[in-house]
Amino acid sequence: MTLRDNPRIDSPSSLDHPVLREPISPSDTAIANYAGRDLQPNRGIPLNLDWVNAVRVNTSAVERRSQTISTRRTVKKEWQAAWLLRAITCMDLTTLSGDDTSERVRRLCAKARQPLQQELVQKLGIESLDIKVAAVCVYHAFVETARRAIEGSGIHVAAVSTGFPAGLSPFEERVAEIRRSVEAGADEIDVVITRAHVFGAKWQALYDEIAAFKNACGPAHLKVILGTGDLMTLRNVARASFVAMMAGADFIKTSTGKEAVNATLPVSLVMTRAIREYAQETGMAVGFKPAGGIRTAKQSLEWLALMKEELGDSWLKAELFRFGASGMLADIERQLEHHATGRYSADYRHPVA
C-alpha cells in the first residue's frame, strides 16, 4: 500500500498479488458497497506475506492529507446536527476504570438507551428516530450486568478481553477470557494484540494469534486493537492492519485508550486505506474503530468526514464504524442544545454515568 497526495477514492490497488481465498457464496449477505461493488462480511484469508511485505507508507503524504480533513471539511446548522446524531449512533459508550461498579454500569446502560435528554429530543423534533448508541463496552466482570440492563434495546454488549490493555497474559488465559465473555452474553469482543509480534515482523505469529481469537469468539464480532501509539511507524500500523484483516477481524481498532498516544487522523487514514485496499482485493468489508483522545463534537465530524471520503457511505453506520469515545457524548449534547436553543448548557447537565 502506497499512500499518495490527493488519492482518488476509486484508485486501483497498488498490489498485483493474487488473494488466496475461497469464492464467496451467492448466499452471503452484503454489508457494504464500495465503488458500485457489494461487499461481504470478512471471513479472513490465508496469510499473504507478499502482500504484507509490499506495504509502503508515504508519511509526509499521509500528514498532508490528514490536515485537509480538519481544515477544509465542515458542515453547518441542521446538517451538522444530523452528523452529530449519526455520531451518537456509532458510539461504543465505555467504562473501563479500576473503580467500576455494577451500579455505574447500569447508569451507563441507561445513558446508552437514552443518550439525549427527552426535553432536547423534543426540541429537535427527532422522537421518531429513537437515537441510541451502538454498544456499551465493559470489562468481563460486568458483561452480564450490562446485558440485563440493555435487554430488548438492540444495543450490543462489547467486552474488552485478552489481558486488556497490555495483552501480555498467557495465551491460553486470553483465549479462555474471550470464551467466558461470549458465554456471559457479549455480542462483541475487543482484543489486544501482542505488539512484540509487530516489532519483530512475526506476521505468522500475529496471524495465528488473531485467528485463534476469532475462533474463540464464535458468533460474536471480533474487534482487534492494534495499540497504534505503541507501534512506532505508520508502516507497522498498515502491516498490522492487513494481518488482522486476513486473520478474520470484523473491525480494526486504533487503541485501548490507555496508551500515551491514541487515535490520530494520520493513523486512522492509514488504517482506512488498508480497509479500502482489502475490500478491493477480497470483496470483503472490515469495520473501523478509533478510540482514545476523541473528546469533542468537532472531532467526531472529522472522523465521519474521513470515513465518508475514504470509504463511502457504507462506513457511516454502526455496522462498520464505531467511536470509542464516551467523553465526547457530553460535548455533542451541548452542541445539539445550542442548535436547538441558541445557548450552550453546562457540562454537569450531561453526565455519562
Secondary structure, 3 states (H helix, E strand, C coil): CCCCCCCCCCCCCCCCCCCCCCCCCCCCCCCEEECCEEEEECCCCCCCHHHHHCCCCCHHHHHHHHHHHHHHCCCCHHHHHHHHHHHHHCEEEECCCCCCCHHHHHHHHHHHHCCCCHHHHHHHCCHHHCCCCCEEEECHHHHHHHHHHCCCCCCEEEEECCCCCCCCCCHHHHHHHHHHHHHHCCCEEEEECCHHHHHCCCHHHHHHHHHHHHHHHCCCEEEEECCHHHCCCHHHHHHHHHHHHHCCCCEEECCCCCCCCCCCHHHHHHHHHHHHHHHHHHCEECEEECECCCCCHHHHHHHHHHHHHHCCHHHCCCCCECEECCCHHHHHHHHHHHHHHCCCCCHHHCCCC
